[in-house]
């Protein structure tokens, strides 16, 4: 299953000519391409799919979605973690 996962942008920088950033998915941080959302700023929430931020979303909606994904165990699966391994 591949979901669009909400995350909070914590850093923005350029890498190899692309707008990139660090995105926090409820404690798990990944490097994400931000090229599709040039208006993104640190502190914004975005939907990420296969390493690409697709659009910006409201913080409340992002937090609700993260909570629901964690409840069903899908968050760890989508972020490549085994439940309870903390990686």
N, C-alpha and C positions, 0 to 999 in steps of 0.2 A: 504494500500500500504506500502511496506517496501523497502526503498531505502538504498543504501550504501552512507553515508553522509561523505564528506571530513571535516577534522578538523585538527587543529594544536596542536601538543603535547606540553604542557606547563610544565608538571612535570612528572617524572618517579620515581617509588618506587616499593618495593616488599610488597605484602600483601598475607598472607596465602600461601607463597611459589610461588606465581605467579607474573610475571612482570605486573605491573599496571601503570596507569598514568592518569593525568587530560588532557582532550582534549577540546579545545575551538572551538566551531562551530559558528563562527561569533558573539561572545558575550555570548553564552550559553555554560557553562562548565559542563562536565560530567566525571565521573570516568569510565575508559575504560580498558579492559583487553588487554595488549600488548604482550601476550605470543606467538602469531603467527608471530610476527615481532621482534625477539630478537635484530636485528640490529638498531632498532628505537632509535633516540636521540631527546632531547629537541629541538624544532624548526622544526622538520620534520612534514610533512603533511601526513595523513593517511586516508584511506577509512574505515569507521566504519559501521558495521551492527550488530544490536541487542546486542550492548555492547562490541563487539570484533573488534579490529583493524585487518584488513585483509591484507593490503599491504601499502607500502609507495607510494606517488604520488608527482608529481611536484607541487611546490607552485602556479605557474601561472594557471595550470589546476584546482587546488583546489579552488582558488579564483573565477575563472570563473564559476565553478559549483555551489558554494555557492550563487553567485549573481543570477544565473538562477533559483535556487531553491527558493530563496527569492522572486523573481519576480512572480513566479507562486503560491506562498503561501505554497509550500510543505515543506519548512524548518521547520516552526513552527509546522506543523502537525506531521512530523517525530520525532521532539524533544519533543512532548507531550505538546505543548503550544497552547493556543487559540490565533488567530491573534490579536495583539494589547494588550495582557495582560501583556507582559514584564516579565513573569516568566521564 
